[in-house]
Amino acid sequence: MTNTVVRFRESRDVADICSVAKVVEAEQGQALSVMLADGQVLDVHGHLSEVSVLNAGDRVLIQRTAAGLVVTGRLRAPGEPAGSLVKERNGRLILDAAAGICLQAGDACIELTPDGRIQVDGREIYSIASGRVRLQGTTVEIN
């Protein structure tokens, strides 16, 4: 079995290990090269799995490793709101997104909007229950 663990380079100066850079070139949401504060452009070796989609111009935190630069995160632009929040409370998963949530797979979509609307779109929609199915609203329209 091959060892794929990358050993970090030892350094006493944190700025020598971690720094902020600007994405120069990106493809399919990943940075290919970044520019350091001194203007030096370097190729990127990899990204942590949690790094969001990147575009040219994004500011990122990079870490130097023996294998090369690794992007560890994307910095929010000034005034950019925080991303969606995922949390667990009493065994329930809570997704919190100010602009809404959309679950999509092919042509099927469930969308929740901040104004309280829920839209379910799909070629066919099934509702199966072992007990009562209840629809409640001011007006319930069928067809």
N, C-alpha and C positions, 0 to 999 in steps of 0.2 A: 504494500500500500504506500502510495506516495504522500509525503508530508506537504500540505498546501498552506501551512501556517506561514504568514509573512511576519518577520521580526521587524519591529519598529526601530529606527535608528536612534541611538542614544544621543541626547543633547541637553545641555543645561538651560538653553534659551528657548522658551515656549514659542517665540516668534519664528524660530528656526524650524519648528515642527508644524505649527498650525498658523495659517494666515488667511486673510480675506483676499479673494481674487475676483476678476470679472471674466465671465464666459465670453470667449472670442468666437468660438465655433461650436455649434450644437447640431446633433442629428438624432432624430427619433427620441427627443426628450432628454438626451444625455450629452454632457459637455465632452467635446473632443479635445479642446485646448482652452487654456485660461491665461489671463494676463495678470502678473503680480504687480504690486504697487510700484516697483522699480521699472516697469515697462517690459519686463522679460516675459515672453510667451512660451508656455510649456505644455506638452501633451499630458492628457489625463490618463491614468492607468485604470481607474475604476470608480465606482460610486457605491455608497452604502445603500442597502435595499430601501431604506426609508426616505431617500432623497426624492423630492417631487420632480415633476417634469421641468426640464431646464431649457431656456432659450438664450440666444446670443444677447449679451448685455446684462444678464442676471448676475448678481453678486453672490458668491458662494464661499463657504468655509472649506478650506482644503487642508489635508494633512499629508506631510511628506512621509513616505515609507521607503524601505529598501527597494521595493518593486517599482516605485514611482508615486505620483500624486494621486490621492484618493479624495473625491468630493464627499464631504460628510454632511453637508446641508446647504440649503438655499436661504439667503437672508431676505427678509421681507423688504420691499421698497418703502420709503417714507410714506406714511399714511395708509399703507396697505393693511387691511384688517387681518387678524389671525385666521388661519385656516380652520376647517371644520374640526369639531371637537368630538372625540369618541371617549366615552367613559362608561363605567359599569357601576350600577347602583342596585343593591339588593338582588343580584343575580340577573338584572336586566341590562342589556346593552343600549346605550343612548347615543345617537348620532345627533349632533347639534351643529347646524349650518345656517347662518343668518339669511342667505339668499335662497335656501331650499335644498331639497334632496331629491335626486332622481336615480332610480335603480333601472338599468336598461340592459337587456340581453336581446340582441337582434331587433325584431320589430315589437317586442313586448316592453312596456314601460310603466312604472309606478312613480308618480311625481307628487311630492308634498311641497306646498308653497307656504311662505311665511304668513299669508293672509288667511290660512286655515283650510285651503282647498286641497283635496286629494283626488288625483286623476289616475285612473287605471286604463291603459290602452293595450289591446292585444287582439290577435286574430280570433281567439276564443278565450273566454274567461269562465273558469269553473269555481263554484262555491260548494263545498261539501261539508256538511256538519252532521254529527250524530244527534245533535239536539236542535233547538229552535234557531232559525235564521231570521234575524230581525233587522228591518230597515226603518229608521226613524228620521223624520225631517218635517219641515213645514209643509212641503209638498213632495210626494214620492211619485215620480213619473216612470212608467214602464212602457217602452217603445214610444 
